[in-house]
Amino acid sequence: MNPLLLGLILWKGVPLIKGGSTASQLEFYPKNLDYDAGKFYYRMDILNPTRNELTVDTFFGGLYVGDEKVGSIEYNKPIVLKKSQRTEVRIPIIPTGLGLGKVIAKIIKGDTKNLTFRVVGVARALGINNPVNEEIKLS
């Protein structure tokens, strides 16, 4: 094999392998749901525990209360994660159907004792899908 070709493969391939390893180690921590200026947002921390910087390309998911989907979470802007750090992300929630209205009515009535939100989705980085399935309790 041509040494120049082998060198090129190693030069381009090793960072991709390291990045793939990094992408599979990401950890997602829900923080809260926010309401600001007429829009709902999902806040989470993404932990990059490795020594490599990484970019999350997209995040798509849904916001559920019980089995009912009350919102979609769609974010297709790059999220740069610094090495060995947590990065806070705030993603808009697109309400779906009447589900979110029912939830807001419960909150207004003060019926939040058994109200648990679940975010289910996928964060994609370097071609690797990282599943997210986290609960958020209102406090």
C-alpha positions in Angstrom: 0.0 0.0 0.0 1.1 3.5 -0.8 2.5 5.1 2.4 1.1 8.5 1.4 -2.4 7.0 1.1 -2.0 5.1 4.4 -1.0 8.4 6.1 -4.0 10.2 4.7 -6.3 7.5 5.9 -4.8 7.6 9.4 -4.9 11.4 9.4 -8.6 11.5 8.6 -9.7 8.3 10.2 -8.3 8.6 13.8 -10.2 11.8 14.6 -13.4 10.2 13.4 -12.9 7.1 15.5 -12.1 9.3 18.5 -15.1 11.5 17.8 -17.4 8.4 17.5 -16.1 7.2 20.8 -16.8 10.6 22.3 -20.3 10.8 20.8 -21.3 7.5 22.4 -20.3 8.8 25.9 -22.5 11.8 26.0 -24.8 12.1 29.0 -28.0 14.1 29.0 -29.5 15.7 32.2 -32.9 17.4 32.1 -33.1 20.6 34.1 -36.5 22.2 33.6 -39.3 23.4 31.4 -39.4 27.2 30.9 -42.0 29.6 29.7 -40.8 32.8 28.3 -42.4 35.4 26.0 -45.3 33.1 25.0 -43.1 30.1 24.2 -42.1 26.9 26.1 -38.6 25.7 26.3 -36.8 22.5 27.4 -33.6 23.1 29.3 -31.0 20.3 29.7 -27.3 19.9 30.3 -25.2 17.8 28.0 -22.1 16.3 29.6 -19.1 15.6 27.4 -16.9 13.6 29.8 -14.1 13.1 27.3 -11.0 15.1 26.3 -12.4 15.7 22.8 -14.6 18.6 21.7 -17.7 17.5 19.9 -20.7 19.0 18.0 -24.2 17.6 18.4 -25.8 18.1 15.0 -29.5 17.7 15.8 -31.9 16.9 18.6 -35.4 15.7 17.8 -37.9 14.4 20.3 -41.2 14.7 22.1 -42.5 15.9 25.4 -44.9 13.5 27.0 -47.2 13.6 30.1 -48.0 10.0 30.7 -48.7 8.5 27.3 -49.9 11.7 25.8 -47.5 13.7 23.5 -47.9 17.4 24.4 -45.1 18.9 22.4 -42.4 18.3 19.8 -38.7 19.2 20.4 -36.8 20.0 17.2 -33.4 21.6 17.2 -31.2 21.4 14.1 -28.5 23.9 14.9 -25.1 22.7 15.9 -24.4 22.5 19.7 -20.7 22.7 20.4 -19.7 20.7 23.5 -16.4 21.6 25.1 -14.2 18.8 26.4 -14.8 17.6 30.0 -17.6 20.1 30.6 -21.4 20.4 30.8 -23.1 22.6 28.3 -26.6 24.0 29.0 -29.0 23.9 26.0 -32.4 25.6 25.8 -34.6 24.1 23.0 -38.0 25.5 22.0 -41.0 23.1 22.4 -43.7 23.1 19.7 -47.1 22.4 21.3 -49.0 19.5 19.8 -52.8 19.1 19.9 -54.7 20.0 23.0 -52.4 18.1 25.4 -50.3 21.0 26.5 -53.5 23.1 27.1 -54.8 20.3 29.4 -51.4 20.3 31.3 -51.5 24.1 31.7 -55.0 23.9 33.1 -53.8 21.4 35.7 -50.9 23.6 36.6 -53.2 26.7 37.0 -55.5 24.6 39.2 -52.5 23.6 41.3 -52.9 19.9 40.4 -49.2 19.2 39.9 -48.7 16.4 42.5 -48.6 13.6 40.0 -47.5 15.7 37.0 -44.4 14.2 35.4 -43.0 15.2 32.1 -40.9 12.8 30.0 -38.6 13.9 27.2 -38.0 11.1 24.6 -35.7 11.8 21.7 -32.5 11.4 19.8 -29.4 13.6 19.8 -27.2 13.0 16.7 -23.5 13.5 16.8 -21.0 12.3 14.2 -23.5 9.9 12.8 -24.3 8.3 16.2 -27.8 8.5 17.6 -27.7 9.1 21.4 -31.1 8.2 22.9 -32.6 10.6 25.4 -35.3 9.4 27.8 -35.5 11.6 30.9 -38.2 12.5 33.4 -38.8 16.0 34.7 -40.9 16.6 37.8 -42.4 20.0 38.5 -41.3 21.3 41.8 
